[in-house]
Amino acid sequence: PMIEIEEWIDGPEYSCDFIIDGETVQVIRVAAKLHSSRMPFGTTLAYLLPTRLPGDLTEISLADKLREAALAVGIKRAVCMVDFIVRDGQPYFLELTPRPGGDCLPPLIMRSCGLDMLGVALDFAEGKSISVPPASQWTHLVGLRLFARAAGRIGRLDASAVLTHPAVVECHFKRTPGHVVTLPPEDYDSWLLGHIIFRPSSYHLQESECL
């Protein structure tokens, strides 16, 4: 008989873009994820970029694990995105897919270091070498996801007040007036309205600052 066992992994969660080409792995970026107890389980409130890996986990040891994981599922050459949790210095992978990270991550990366992830994907497909800016050229930024507080039809969207804040770099709405919002658990997509990119007050991002 087939037996399936699940294990609860508790620890900080991260998102990563990397390139695998045969045995070579190049980590592009690692972003920390911030969750909120006020939102449905598993919902990412914000991304913090760049970030420090916890404990004894280094970018080199992470790259070794990424290579093993990608090859284990048959990915030998691709730009990949992976979500993982770190426990006791080891990454536990939640998702690995052969595409760059989506959502607000491409504009967040662009604002942080000037790297165009769509351009990276196209250049890699054409066999061109990829140059990732050194750590010293990355600006510490947060990509905060904006969620509707209630179900219904959007009548107006106005970011003018947010854009007056000196820490705000960008505000983008993916919805327009007339969009119908349905809240979780019925729909986990329609309530996402867009994102704000801002400079955090400290390296350790707080939920209160985002809210």
Secondary structure, 3 states (H helix, E strand, C coil): CCCCCCCCCCCCEEEEEEEEECCEEEEEEEEEEEECCCCCCCCEEEEEECCCCCCCCCHHHHHHHHHHHHHHCCCCEEEEEEEEEEECCEEEEEEEECCCCCCCHHHHHHHHHCCCHHHHHHHHHCCCCCCCCCHHHCCCEEEEEEECCCCEECCCCCCHHHHCCCCEEEEEECCCCCCEECCCCCCCCCCEEEEEEECCCCCCCCHHHHC
